[in-house]
């Protein structure tokens, strides 16, 4: 495969490369840039919060940051001096939601407060970027999505692997039949954490699966749809704190396939083994690690521009973990594209996540 073929293939295959900046050609012809979207952030307690704000500010041609909210003085003390917030206006939630022209809010509170906070922002008429996961019970999250549909507002969940170029390649390969009949999927998302994080994590009955498995289940649902059955296997490796499921396995069963999701916070160099491996009777996609992504493809027969056997698939550089996701949000808010992950998908992901964690239905 020569360089021209690679570029042509990736431009048509990888959404992160082809769709992330779809307005660039029109700008080259002299068209005016789209109006900036006024956005604010509520909460800085989520572990992704500062990076999201840094990304909104980086995408200054798309977003105008109005301000940031944090009502908890402890979070403000711990994280308020992060460079991502430097020079921004600190507001109350009421002030932000009443700011003139505000269109969208990123909800980045600590995890237990995500859904209640999002509901208040939605009531104020805001499009949402809502970090994950969507709560330890399904009802409030379903109500949030239903209200967003009723109002015609967007709720984008913070599952960053959706826009990973290797993952987008994999989803296309599955949908277009390159891999034949998918019969198994191996998905792993692990890391190693110390005592402070373990104490924080112990507040969730779903443990590591709840916080990390959601990313993988999101991809499985996008790829294979609703599973027929989900069986959780939750375990504790280290003794403290009591009751913390610090590693887990969930088996998702489909008519012709099984998928395993493994998560842990006790794996040495776990980031390096984060993976998504999809096996079909005509090919395999092996993404390992997920970040920065490395992709290998095995094919039983050629699929232009790829040949039979195992081969490395070149990927475009990833500009930032959240860039493509927040660019996509801007396009959805402007009505340029439909939301690729509509409320029906988000409901199904949340339902499957809770089952994978062992929460009662």
C-alpha positions, -999 to 999 in steps of 0.1 A, spaced: 0 0 0 16 33 -11 13 66 7 -14 79 -16 -36 48 -10 -31 51 27 -42 87 28 -72 80 6 -83 51 27 -79 68 60 -97 99 47 -128 77 40 -125 53 69 -115 72 100 -141 96 112 -115 114 134 -95 122 103 -122 129 78 -150 144 99 -133 162 127 -128 195 107 -153 193 79 -155 230 75 -118 234 64 -125 231 26 -151 258 27 -127 281 46 -102 275 19 -127 290 -5 -131 321 16 -162 312 35 -168 328 69 -162 306 99 -193 294 118 -204 315 148 -188 304 181 -209 285 206 -210 300 240 -202 273 266 -197 270 303 -185 243 327 -203 233 358 -180 214 382 -143 207 383 -144 175 404 -145 150 375 -111 136 366 -116 147 330 -127 182 339 -96 203 334 -87 185 302 -122 193 288 -119 229 297 -84 230 281 -99 216 250 -128 240 248 -102 269 251 -80 253 225 -109 251 201 -114 289 203 -127 292 167 -156 270 177 -163 278 214 -164 309 235 -160 300 272 -183 321 293 -173 308 328 -168 280 352 -187 269 383 -176 251 414 -196 254 446 -175 230 467 -147 249 483 -126 217 486 -127 211 449 -119 247 443 -89 244 466 -76 212 450 -82 220 414 -91 256 409 -56 267 402 -52 243 373 -39 262 342 -70 252 323 -90 277 344 -65 305 344 -82 338 335 -117 325 334 -147 340 353 -158 319 383 -196 320 386 -224 306 406 -245 280 387 -274 305 386 -252 332 371 -238 308 344 -272 294 334 -285 329 330 -256 342 310 -267 359 278 -263 337 248 -252 306 267 -259 275 245 -241 246 260 -228 233 293 -201 208 301 -211 189 333 -179 180 350 -188 176 386 -177 147 408 -193 115 395 -222 112 420 -234 147 411 -233 144 373 -269 135 365 -287 158 390 -265 187 378 -272 179 342 -309 179 348 -307 214 361 -287 226 331 -312 209 308 -341 226 325 -323 259 317 -324 250 280 -288 240 275 -272 214 252 -250 191 273 -217 175 273 -222 152 302 -192 133 316 -196 96 325 -210 74 337 -247 82 339 -255 73 375 -260 42 396 -297 38 388 -313 39 354 -344 60 362 -329 95 366 -308 90 335 -337 79 314 -357 109 326 -328 132 316 -327 117 281 -364 118 276 -365 155 286 -337 163 262 -356 146 234 -387 165 243 -368 198 242 -348 190 211 -315 193 230 -283 173 227 -268 152 254 -233 140 245 -218 115 269 -180 118 276 -170 85 261 -138 97 244 -129 64 226 -159 70 202 -137 94 183 -105 74 186 -93 68 149 -85 31 156 -119 25 171 -136 43 142 -117 21 118 -129 -10 138 -165 1 137 -164 5 100 -147 -28 95 -175 -45 114 -204 -27 98 -191 -33 63 -185 -70 68 -147 -70 65 -144 -93 95 -172 -116 85 -193 -130 114 -180 -115 146 -178 -143 172 -157 -128 200 -146 -95 214 -119 -89 241 -120 -55 258 -97 -44 286 -94 -11 304 -71 -11 334 -47 9 354 -30 9 388 -41 32 416 -32 41 451 -50 44 484 -66 78 478 -82 68 445 -93 34 459 -111 52 488 -129 74 463 -138 45 441 -152 25 470 -183 47 471 -196 30 439 -210 -5 443 -199 -12 407 -162 -4 415 -137 -4 386 -163 -18 362 -186 12 368 -160 39 362 -140 22 334 -161 -5 319 -186 21 306 -161 31 279 -159 -4 266 -196 -12 269 -203 19 249 -182 5 220 -197 -29 222 -232 -16 220 -222 6 190 -207 -25 174 -230 -53 182 -262 -38 197 -281 -50 227 -267 -81 243 -290 -111 250 -275 -116 285 -249 -100 307 -232 -118 335 -210 -99 360 -180 -113 379 -169 -87 405 -138 -94 426 -116 -77 452 -78 -81 450 -65 -58 477 -81 -59 512 -86 -21 516 -110 -5 515 -135 -32 524 -161 -39 497 -142 -23 468 -144 -43 436 -111 -33 422 -112 -57 393 -141 -72 374 -152 -92 344 -184 -90 325 -195 -114 298 -219 -101 272 -237 -127 252 -250 -123 216 -267 -148 193 -234 -157 176 -208 -139 197 -195 -134 232 -177 -103 244 -156 -100 276 -150 -67 294 -123 -66 320 -114 -36 342 -91 -32 371 -72 -6 392 -45 -31 403 -27 -39 370 9 -28 367 12 -6 336 -24 -12 329 -27 17 304 -4 -2 281 -27 -32 279 -59 -13 273 -73 -30 243 -101 -38 219 -98 -70 199 -126 -80 176 -125 -114 160 -146 -125 130 -145 -155 108 -129 -134 80 -106 -111 100 -95 -95 133 -90 -60 144 -65 -57 173 -62 -23 189 -36 -23 216 -30 0 233 -61 22 229 -40 54 236 -20 63 217 -37 38 194 -19 11 176 -40 -10 151 -33 -43 135 -56 -59 110 -58 -96 99 -77 -105 68 -86 -138 52 -89 -121 19 -78 -87 5 -98 -56 12 -85 -28 -8 -60 -13 1 -52 -41 26 -39 -76 19 -44 -109 35 -27 -118 68 -17 -94 97 -6 -59 89 -1 -26 107 -27 0 98 -13 36 97 -34 61 117 -37 98 115 -22 117 145 -46 124 173 -47 161 180 -59 157 216 -80 132 235 -112 153 234 -107 175 203 -127 154 178 -155 147 203 -160 184 211 -158 194 175 -185 168 168 -206 184 195 -203 218 179 -216 203 146 -245 186 163 -255 218 181 -254 238 149 -275 212 131 -248 203 106 -251 166 115 -274 143 135 -261 131 168 -242 99 160 -250 86 195 -287 94 200 -306 89 233 -316 53 224 -280 44 223 -272 61 256 -300 44 273 -289 10 262 -253 17 272 -263 27 307 -286 -3 311 -259 -27 300 -233 -10 322 -254 -14 353 -260 -51 345 -222 -55 340 -216 -41 374 -241 -63 391 -266 -36 400 -302 -49 405 -324 -41 375 
